[in-house]
Amino acid sequence: MLLRPRFTPPYLSQLQAAVRRLPSEHPARPAVEQELYRTSSGDYGERRMDYYYQFLPDEVTLLHQVQLPSPITSSSFQMDTLLLHPQFTAILEIKHQRGSLHLMPETGQMKQLSSGEVYGYTCPVQQVRQQEVQLRAYAETCGYTNPILTHVFFTHSSVYFDTAADATPLPVSRPIMLSSIVKQWLQETASIPPQTEALQRLQKKMLTESTSHWCILDKFQLTPSDFLVGVWCTSCSRLSMRRRYSTWQCSSCGIKQAQAHVEALRDFHFLHPFPFRSDQLQRWMRLTNQRAARRLAAPFLVKKAGTYVYRFNF
C-alpha cells in the first residue's frame, strides 16, 4: 500500500528554477548545474524503483521522500523510501551511479570507476546505518520497537559491484532483488509480535512531521537579486514577454500567450524567500504596477489559516 504518492522534491524544483534564472556568467552557476545533475539523477533512480514495488505483499506500506526532525541532533534526517510493516520497518537508500563500484563501509567511502575516471563518495551503507540510528530513536517515541532494517539499491543498468570473493556480504543489491529481500525479512521477523497500533501512531506522526526544508539560496549563498527577472517566451526562449491588453506578447518574436506568467510565478515561489511583497512580484514579472502583480498571482495563492499570510499553491 502506498501511504503517500511520490512528488517532485521542492529542492529539485528550486535547482531547476535557479538554472533557468542564473546568468550564464554567474560564478555559482557551475556548482548549481552540477547539483541539479546529481539531484535529478537521484530522483530518476528512485522512480525506477516504482516498478519493483508492485511485487511487494499488500501488508507492506510504502512512504517515499521522508524528512523528519532528528531526536538525536538539532537538524533533520532524510530517507528515500520506507517500507512499513507491523513486524519490521526497512529503510531503502536508492542510488543511481553507473560503472564499477567498490564500497568500503569500514572507512565510510565508496569508489566509482566510470569511463576511465575514478570518483569518491560517502559510502551509502554507512549513510543508511546512520539513518537507522535516528529512525530507531524517532520510532521509540511512538512505542514502536520492532527491528529497523536497511538496504541500498543501485538502479543504473550499467552498475557493477567490485567485491572480493571472501568479502563480508553487504546490504547492497540491484532492484530486481527487492521482493526476495522483503520475503527474507518477513521470514526472519515471523516470530516477532506485530506492533500494529504503534505502527499506526508512527505513520501518522511521520505524515504530520515530514517536511522538505531545503533552500538553495543559503546553500549557494544566493539572493533574489542574483536571478534574471521577466517572463519567458516559450517560442524564442527569451525573457521578453510584456503585459499588453490582458495578455502577454513577446517583444522579440511577437507571439501572444495568455498564461505565460504561470512559470514566472513558479520560479518566484522556488527562488524567493517567504514572505514576499507585491512590489517584489511586480519587479519579477516586469509589470508596471503592483495591482497587476497581485491580480495575476491571486489564483495561485492560499491563505494560511487565521492570518493574513499567503503562500503559493504550487
C-alpha positions as CSV (number, residue, x, y, z in Angstrom):
1,M,0.0,0.0,0.0
2,L,1.3,3.5,-0.9
3,L,0.9,5.8,2.1
4,R,1.9,8.9,0.2
5,P,2.3,9.4,-3.6
6,R,5.7,10.4,-4.9
7,F,6.2,14.0,-5.8
8,T,8.9,16.2,-7.3
9,P,11.2,17.2,-4.5
10,P,11.0,21.0,-3.8
11,Y,14.8,21.1,-3.7
12,L,14.9,19.7,-7.3
13,S,12.4,22.4,-8.4
14,Q,14.5,25.1,-6.8
15,L,17.6,23.9,-8.7
16,Q,15.7,23.8,-12.0
17,A,14.4,27.3,-11.4
18,A,17.8,28.6,-10.5
19,V,19.4,27.2,-13.7
20,R,16.7,28.9,-15.7
21,R,17.3,32.2,-14.0
22,L,21.0,32.5,-13.2
23,P,23.1,34.4,-15.7
24,S,25.5,32.2,-17.7
25,E,28.5,34.1,-16.3
26,H,27.3,33.9,-12.6
27,P,30.1,32.3,-10.5
28,A,27.7,30.0,-8.7
29,R,26.1,28.6,-11.9
30,P,28.6,25.6,-12.5
31,A,28.0,24.4,-8.9
32,V,24.2,24.7,-9.2
33,E,24.3,22.9,-12.5
34,Q,26.3,20.1,-11.0
35,E,24.0,19.8,-8.1
36,L,21.0,19.8,-10.4
37,Y,22.5,16.9,-12.4
38,R,23.2,14.9,-9.2
39,T,19.7,15.6,-7.7
40,S,17.9,14.8,-11.0
41,S,19.9,11.5,-11.3
42,G,18.9,10.6,-7.8
43,D,15.2,11.4,-8.4
44,Y,15.2,9.4,-11.6
45,G,16.8,6.4,-9.8
46,E,14.1,6.5,-7.1
47,R,11.4,6.5,-9.7
48,R,12.9,3.5,-11.4
49,M,12.3,1.5,-8.2
50,D,8.5,2.1,-8.6
51,Y,8.1,-0.9,-10.9
52,Y,9.5,-3.3,-8.3
53,Y,7.3,-2.1,-5.5
54,Q,4.4,-3.6,-7.4
55,F,5.6,-7.1,-6.4
56,L,5.6,-6.5,-2.6
57,P,3.0,-8.0,-0.3
58,D,-0.2,-6.0,0.3
59,E,0.6,-5.7,4.0
60,V,3.8,-3.7,3.3
61,T,3.2,0.1,3.3
62,L,5.4,2.5,1.3
63,L,6.4,6.0,2.3
64,H,8.6,8.0,-0.1
65,Q,10.8,11.1,0.4
66,V,10.7,11.3,4.2
67,Q,12.5,14.1,6.0
68,L,11.9,14.0,9.8
69,P,13.2,16.0,12.8
70,S,16.0,14.1,14.4
71,P,15.5,13.2,18.1
72,I,19.3,13.0,18.4
73,T,20.6,16.2,16.7
74,S,19.1,19.7,16.2
75,S,18.7,19.1,12.5
76,S,16.6,16.7,10.4
77,F,17.3,13.4,8.6
78,Q,16.2,12.3,5.2
79,M,15.3,8.8,3.8
80,D,14.5,7.9,0.2
81,T,11.9,5.2,0.9
82,L,10.5,3.5,4.0
83,L,8.8,0.0,4.0
84,L,6.5,-0.2,7.0
85,H,5.2,-3.4,8.4
86,P,3.9,-4.4,11.9
87,Q,6.9,-6.7,12.4
88,F,9.6,-4.5,10.9
89,T,10.5,-1.2,9.2
90,A,13.1,-1.0,6.4
91,I,15.0,2.0,5.1
92,L,15.8,1.8,1.4
93,E,18.6,4.0,0.2
94,I,18.4,4.5,-3.6
95,K,21.5,5.3,-5.8
96,H,21.9,5.8,-9.5
97,Q,25.6,5.6,-10.1
98,R,27.0,3.7,-13.0
99,G,30.3,1.9,-13.6
100,S,32.3,-0.2,-11.2
101,L,31.6,0.5,-7.5
102,H,33.8,-0.5,-4.6
103,L,32.1,0.0,-1.2
104,M,34.3,0.4,1.9
105,P,32.0,0.9,4.9
106,E,34.9,0.4,7.3
107,T,36.3,3.7,6.1
108,G,33.0,5.3,5.1
109,Q,34.0,5.5,1.4
110,M,32.7,4.4,-2.0
111,K,35.0,4.4,-5.1
112,Q,33.4,4.6,-8.5
113,L,35.2,3.8,-11.8
114,S,33.3,5.1,-14.8
115,S,34.5,6.0,-18.3
116,G,38.1,5.7,-17.1
117,E,37.7,8.2,-14.3
118,V,37.8,7.5,-10.5
119,Y,35.4,9.3,-8.2
120,G,35.0,9.1,-4.4
121,Y,31.7,9.3,-2.4
122,T,30.4,8.7,1.1
123,C,29.6,5.0,1.5
124,P,25.8,4.7,1.2
125,V,25.9,1.7,3.6
126,Q,27.2,3.9,6.3
127,Q,24.7,6.6,5.3
128,V,21.7,4.3,5.8
129,R,23.1,2.9,9.1
130,Q,23.2,6.5,10.4
131,Q,19.6,6.9,9.3
132,E,18.7,3.7,11.1
133,V,20.0,5.0,14.4
134,Q,17.9,8.2,14.1
135,L,14.8,6.5,12.9
136,R,15.0,4.0,15.8
137,A,15.1,6.8,18.3
138,Y,12.2,8.5,16.5
139,A,10.1,5.3,16.3
140,E,10.5,4.6,20.0
141,T,8.6,7.9,20.8
142,C,5.6,6.1,19.3
143,G,6.2,2.9,21.1
144,Y,7.4,1.1,18.0
145,T,10.4,-1.1,19.0
146,N,10.4,-3.8,16.3
147,P,13.5,-4.2,14.1
148,I,14.6,-1.5,11.7
149,L,16.4,-2.9,8.7
150,T,18.4,-1.2,5.9
151,H,19.3,-1.9,2.3
152,V,20.9,0.1,-0.5
153,F,19.7,-0.4,-4.1
154,F,21.6,0.8,-7.2
155,T,19.2,1.4,-10.1
156,H,21.5,2.1,-13.0
157,S,21.6,-0.6,-15.6
158,S,25.3,-0.3,-16.1
159,V,26.4,-0.7,-12.5
160,Y,28.8,-3.4,-11.2
161,F,29.8,-4.2,-7.6
162,D,33.5,-4.7,-7.3
163,T,33.8,-7.0,-4.2
164,A,36.3,-9.7,-3.3
165,A,35.1,-13.3,-3.2
166,D,35.8,-13.6,0.5
167,A,34.4,-10.2,1.5
168,T,31.6,-9.9,4.1
169,P,28.3,-9.5,2.2
170,L,26.9,-6.0,2.2
171,P,23.3,-4.9,2.2
172,V,23.6,-3.8,-1.5
173,S,21.6,-5.1,-4.4
174,R,20.0,-4.4,-7.8
175,P,16.3,-3.5,-7.8
176,I,15.2,-6.9,-9.1
177,M,16.2,-8.4,-5.7
178,L,13.7,-6.3,-3.8
179,S,10.9,-8.8,-3.5
180,S,13.2,-11.6,-2.5
181,I,14.8,-9.5,0.2
182,V,11.4,-8.5,1.6
183,K,10.3,-12.1,1.7
184,Q,13.5,-12.9,3.7
185,W,12.8,-10.1,6.1
186,L,9.3,-11.4,6.6
187,Q,10.6,-14.9,7.4
188,E,13.3,-13.6,9.8
189,T,10.8,-11.5,11.7
190,A,7.9,-14.0,11.7
191,S,8.3,-14.8,15.4
192,I,8.2,-11.1,16.4
193,P,4.9,-9.9,17.8
194,P,3.3,-7.3,15.4
195,Q,3.0,-3.8,16.7
196,T,0.1,-2.6,14.7
197,E,-1.2,0.2,16.9
198,A,2.4,1.5,17.4
199,L,3.0,1.4,13.7
200,Q,-0.2,3.4,13.1
201,R,0.9,6.1,15.5
202,L,4.3,6.2,13.8
203,Q,2.8,6.5,10.4
204,K,0.5,9.3,11.5
205,K,3.4,11.2,13.2
206,M,5.7,10.8,10.1
207,L,3.0,12.1,7.7
208,T,2.5,15.1,10.0
209,E,6.1,16.0,10.6
210,S,7.8,15.1,7.3
211,T,9.0,18.2,5.6
212,S,11.2,19.4,2.8
213,H,13.2,22.3,4.3
214,W,15.9,22.8,1.7
215,C,16.9,26.3,0.5
216,I,19.4,26.7,-2.3
217,L,19.8,30.4,-1.5
218,D,21.6,29.5,1.7
219,K,23.5,26.6,0.2
220,F,25.0,28.5,-2.7
221,Q,25.0,32.0,-1.0
222,L,22.5,33.4,-3.5
223,T,20.0,36.3,-3.1
224,P,16.9,37.1,-5.3
225,S,18.9,39.9,-6.9
226,D,21.2,37.2,-8.5
227,F,18.4,36.0,-10.7
228,L,17.2,37.2,-14.1
229,V,13.8,38.8,-14.0
230,G,11.0,38.8,-16.5
231,V,8.6,36.3,-18.2
232,W,9.9,33.6,-20.5
233,C,8.7,33.3,-24.1
234,T,8.4,29.6,-24.9
235,S,8.7,30.3,-28.6
236,C,12.1,32.1,-28.7
237,S,13.3,31.2,-25.2
238,R,13.9,34.8,-24.1
239,L,12.7,36.8,-21.0
240,S,11.0,39.1,-23.5
241,M,7.3,38.8,-22.7
242,R,5.5,42.1,-21.9
243,R,2.0,42.5,-20.4
244,R,-0.3,44.2,-23.0
245,Y,-4.1,44.4,-23.1
246,S,-4.7,41.5,-20.6
247,T,-2.3,39.1,-22.3
248,W,1.4,38.6,-22.8
249,Q,3.2,39.4,-26.0
250,C,6.9,38.7,-26.8
251,S,8.8,41.9,-27.8
252,S,11.2,39.7,-29.8
253,C,9.0,37.3,-31.9
254,G,5.6,38.8,-31.4
255,I,3.8,35.7,-30.1
256,K,1.0,36.1,-27.6
257,Q,0.5,33.8,-24.6
258,A,-2.2,34.4,-22.0
259,Q,-0.7,32.2,-19.3
260,A,3.0,33.0,-19.8
261,H,3.2,34.4,-16.2
262,V,2.5,31.0,-14.6
263,E,6.0,29.7,-15.0
264,A,7.4,33.0,-13.8
265,L,5.3,32.7,-10.6
266,R,6.6,29.2,-10.1
267,D,10.2,30.4,-10.4
268,F,9.5,33.2,-8.0
269,H,7.9,30.7,-5.5
270,F,11.0,28.5,-5.5
271,L,13.7,31.2,-5.6
272,H,12.3,33.9,-3.3
273,P,12.3,33.8,0.5
274,F,9.0,33.8,2.2
275,P,7.1,36.1,3.0
276,F,7.1,38.4,-0.1
277,R,5.7,41.7,-1.1
278,S,3.7,42.8,-4.1
279,D,6.4,45.1,-5.4
280,Q,8.8,42.2,-5.5
281,L,6.3,40.3,-7.7
282,Q,5.9,43.3,-9.8
283,R,9.7,43.6,-10.4
284,W,10.0,39.8,-11.0
285,M,7.5,39.9,-13.9
286,R,8.4,43.5,-15.1
287,L,4.9,44.8,-14.6
288,T,4.0,48.5,-14.5
289,N,2.1,48.3,-11.2
290,Q,1.6,46.2,-8.1
291,R,-2.1,45.7,-8.6
292,A,-1.5,43.7,-11.8
293,A,1.0,41.6,-9.9
294,R,-1.5,40.8,-7.2
295,R,-4.2,40.0,-9.7
296,L,-2.1,37.6,-11.7
297,A,-0.8,35.8,-8.6
298,A,-4.2,35.6,-6.8
299,P,-5.4,32.2,-8.4
300,F,-2.2,30.5,-7.1
301,L,-2.2,31.9,-3.5
302,V,-3.7,30.1,-0.5
303,K,-4.3,32.0,2.8
304,K,-2.7,30.5,5.9
305,A,-5.5,29.8,8.4
306,G,-6.1,32.6,10.8
307,T,-3.6,35.0,9.3
308,Y,-3.1,37.5,6.5
309,V,-0.2,35.5,5.2
310,Y,-0.5,33.9,1.8
311,R,1.5,31.1,0.2
312,F,1.8,29.8,-3.4
313,N,-0.1,26.6,-4.1
314,F,2.5,25.1,-6.5
